[in-house]
Amino acid sequence: MKIGIIGAGHIGSALAVRLTSLGHSVLIANSRGPETLGDVAQKTGATPSTAREAAQYGEIIVVTIPLINIPDLPKDLFEGVPASVPVIDTSNYYPLLRDGHLRELETGTLTESEWVQQHLGRPVVKVFNNIYAEHLEKSGTPIGTPGRIALPVAGDEAAAKQKVMALVEELGFDAVEDGSLHESWRQQPGTPSYGADWTEPKLREHLRSLGHERTAAQHAQFLANHAEQEKQMAAQGIKLK
């Protein structure tokens, strides 16, 4: 397939490495222009491009930039792109380390990807947000391998979600249905499955146990969990891209 990746950080680069190794044709963009992506192109095999070129290129588009930068993308980025082309959102909300405090996400009015979808003006599918980039690049295994990592996939468009889930499987992970985009809070930072690399049975059971509608108690607990994780990351000098 032709795949456009907007964002050349950890996740974007890891995806580019894996996708090109599988024979897909990949354009990759960042905020500074294709002329700055020489090292990324050499490492990944992807072709540097502008964000607009990447958005117009793919049969699947991946948006993998810091959440706070989503509103800065061109408003007409997807103009003319067929509605059948899935747009993957990998973003996570990190208020302390990167994004500042966004009221809609603090109150739980919107999930992170619902917020992204509003700004992009286009339906998105949430996946690749709860796995470390190194594991995404190196830990994929064939179907049926014991301990194969499962990744949750959430979205409102059934056809787009199925296309994305097939790509997840091709990359070496079990794709697990995580319901609508409104239910994607179950795979956000602060939740137990975030970064846990669980197998399909364990992930399915956990998602089922959380229910569909996020309760006030769940929202408060997961926000607190994530705040503690961010404090630990800050203490360790970890910087986000």
HELIX and SHEET records of a PDB file:
HELIX    1   1 HIS A   10  SER A   21  1                                  12    
HELIX    2   2 PRO A   34  THR A   36  5                                   3    
HELIX    3   3 GLY A   38  THR A   44  1                                   7    
HELIX    4   4 ALA A   51  TYR A   57  1                                   7    
HELIX    5   5 LEU A   67  ASP A   72  5                                   6    
HELIX    6   6 PRO A   95  ASP A   99  3                                   5    
HELIX    7   7 ARG A  103  THR A  107  1                                   5    
HELIX    8   8 GLU A  112  LEU A  120  1                                   9    
HELIX    9   9 ALA A  133  LYS A  138  1                                   6    
HELIX   10  10 ALA A  158  GLU A  170  1                                  13    
HELIX   11  11 LEU A  181  GLN A  187  5                                   7    
HELIX   12  12 GLU A  200  LEU A  210  1                                  11    
HELIX   13  13 ALA A  216  ALA A  235  1                                  20    
SHEET    1   A 8 THR A  47  SER A  49  0                                        
SHEET    2   A 8 SER A  25  ALA A  29  1                                        
SHEET    3   A 8 LYS A   2  ILE A   6  1                                        
SHEET    4   A 8 ILE A  60  VAL A  63  1                                        
SHEET    5   A 8 VAL A  87  ASP A  89  1                                        
SHEET    6   A 8 VAL A 125  LYS A 126  1                                        
SHEET    7   A 8 ALA A 150  GLY A 155 -1                                        
SHEET    8   A 8 ASP A 174  GLU A 177  1                                        
END                                                                             
